[in-house]
Amino acid sequence: MTTQSIQEKLKSQILGKEFSCLLETDSTNARLKTLHERQARPNGFMLIAEKQSQGKGTDGNVWASEKGNIYASILFEHSNKINTLFPLYPAVALAKTLNNYQIEAHVKWPNDVLVGQKKIAGILCEGVSGKYMIMGIGINVNQTTFPNHLSDIATSAKLESGLDFSIEEFLADFLNEYETLFYGKGDIIKEWCHISRMIGKKISISQDGKKKEVEISGLSPEGFLQIISEGKSETLMARRGLDISVNY
Ligand code: BTN
């Protein structure tokens, strides 16, 4: 992966129009934050790395980050588009990109991208309120083996399709899809519901350690998960403390 090979493929006008590419870093999210605070980067600036030594996952987990996959962070300047819907866009864009490669990806609330019951990507949005937001995404592209503790829950584009992917082309396709969705006029709630398999399903969730069966009724206009639990409608606003089963 070289700066030139990426430049040749990228067609997006804002997202990734300017970028830096590193062989290795601790975390592209952490590094982009430092870079931006040292010297302001433009809206849409992207930092990519071939490997990460301290990839950050949700809930303080480590995102295992070996070579052959995509590890990218994109900077978004503060705007009215940085709202509770913001984390849904990259997930829908990635699922659509994978679908275009005949990989049957779907989204799990709020922004996990799954193929079957296995996770193919992770998204971590971090920012400073009122200033900027960083969307970090790790996409399992060409990885074919996973450590034991991940082998039942993780997959990659190559494992699902048998194809060897060009990282540059895949990234370019994803950025185009993401840019069209994020800056376009489409309805993200509709798109999310369309590419998710959760709506209308009975799913077991665990909320702060308490297990229950709920029905998923939809997404609220803010992108929150609407459920019916013991006959009552409820809205789940945050993923923290929430474990949603993938058996649906
Ligand atoms: C998750 O746990 O599902 C979220 C994982 C997010 C990983 C990506 S890899 C690129 C970016 N940099 C990081 O340190 N984390 C995100």
Boltz pocket constraint, residues with backbone or C-beta under 6 A from the ligand:
constraints:
  - pocket:
      binder: B
      contacts: [[A, 26], [A, 27], [A, 28], [A, 29], [A, 30], [A, 52], [A, 54], [A, 55], [A, 56], [A, 57], [A, 58], [A, 61], [A, 63], [A, 70], [A, 71], [A, 72], [A, 73], [A, 121], [A, 122], [A, 123], [A, 124], [A, 136], [A, 137], [A, 138], [A, 139]]
      max_distance: 6.0
